[in-house]
Amino acid sequence: MDTPLEHRLQQELDRRRQNNLLRRLEVAPPCRVNLSSNDYLQLRSDAAVLDAAHAALEEYGAGSGASPLLYGNTPCHERLLTALKPWKRKTAGLVFNTGFMANQAVLKHVPGANDLVLVDRLIHHSVIQAVLQSPADYKRYVHLDLNHLEDLLNKHRNDYETIFVVTESVFSMDGDYPDLKALVALKKRHPFVLVLDEAHGTGVFGPTGGGLAEEMGVLDEIDILVGTLGKALASMGAYVLSSSQTVIDHLVNHSGEFIYSTYLAPACAAAAEAAIGRVQAMQAERQSLRERAATFRHALTQKGWTTHAFDSQIVPVVVGDPDRALALRDRLLAQGILTAAVRPPTVPPNSSRLRLSLHSGVTQEHLDEVLELLNP
Ligand SMILES: Cc1ncc(COP(=O)(O)O)c(C=O)c1O
């Protein structure tokens, strides 16, 4: 095919290639240490999780067979919600096929034409795409900057019917996180609907792995809580939880992402439900993962690398230049250590990085080895 369309697309790809920003889909290479996986508690091959998935496969088959409202919804999906709701202290909820779709659903369909959505500048792409399509206005506040957020709330509080504030808990590319207690205090001064994406907090933060909101004691103040089953919960799929049944009923009626897609496989829901039980009991693993991550960041900083002074399991090594990020990734991979080189537009210009995703299977020796390889 040699058409104007092909020509334009090829030119765009060439531009990316010239700047070392071309994305390429590869099969995960074999490795000794995987620092590119979000399976933070290594539950994907846990016996209880696999048993639950096998039992669901036997009982319900490989797929759900239909979209949720046309009876693709099974007891596995319902049992998953029954486990999620008390854990996250919400009374209503809905299972989605992916976290991307869950964020799209909430932000495209809940805010209306008289509303404003305020999002952290580094919020996940699924949220940005959704607010761009929402009838509501949106503005971005400086990353983690609650003073800037308060300025925007002050400025706009009389201009809109409802204001929404959307943030991630642990940010996917930076591993830092907002002061949720301060955010909730702000909400008391300037009422807004708080939407929290706990994709990376769940499993690793909070006494029972309930996430950053659990750790900071503010679960009851989160109005709409979104999370994926694809990271610490070792499966795939997602959920939206709220204490408003009306919000959930609205999504059931208006979210095309929910209504018009074959529902999540029952085995995925069953695996995630089993993973919740395991996660809740893994306090020791959580604690040592967090301690190891904090020590590792400190060691990186001492060696002159740019990272953030947080203690989450996501450790960025920001190098700026995409070529340098790729070279470091390749150097580590040559020794069997798999990491992700993350480049613009996934991250802002000049902030290419290695994203090191620590998990409970990573030892101090592994991290010492990474440090040595980064500083040969
Ligand atoms: C913060 C955040 N939200 C949502 C998602 C999407 O979740 P899912 O992988 O289930 O689509 C991701 C990652 O993939 C994420 O990092």
The ligand as an ORCA input file, in Angstrom:
! r2SCAN-3c Opt
* xyz 0 1
  C      -2.241      4.927     37.266
  C      -2.798      3.939     36.321
  N      -4.108      3.926     36.097
  C      -4.664      3.044     35.255
  C      -3.901      2.122     34.597
  C      -4.561      1.188     33.646
  O      -4.851     -0.024     34.262
  P      -4.989     -1.320     33.370
  O      -3.613     -1.818     33.118
  O      -5.828     -2.257     34.188
  O      -5.672     -0.895     32.115
  C      -2.511      2.087     34.815
  C      -1.593      1.145     34.173
  O      -1.609      0.459     33.332
  C      -1.948      3.020     35.684
  O      -0.631      3.056     35.883
*
